[in-house]
């Protein structure tokens, strides 16, 4: 296992393992995260485009929770801000800051793919 790849890229693996029990469970759950992430991002983008802040906030809350479980601290923080602003119906914030969220999600997905391919 090359956990160092994750930790050197800002992932708090220790926190994730603490929450999920052990590294094997962590890795299994990362696989699930990777599988579900593309759909989540597509749906988030659709909700943003439709200005559907209710469903956007639900989905970005889920992304925030997943990020916390895995130790993706930066993604959790960005997701939290999107959750707060979407609940406040701040469409301008969501639109203006969406690329930041999307870029961090893509960074994490690339990192997770690389990590899982090594195992």
Buried (B, 14 or more C-beta within 10 A) or exposed (E): EEBEBBEEBBBBBEBBBEBBEEBEEBBEBBEEBBEEBEEBBEBBBEBBEEEBBEBBBBBBBBBBBBBBBBBBBBBBBBBBBBBBBBBEBBBEBBEEBBEEBBEBBEBBBEBBEEBEEEE
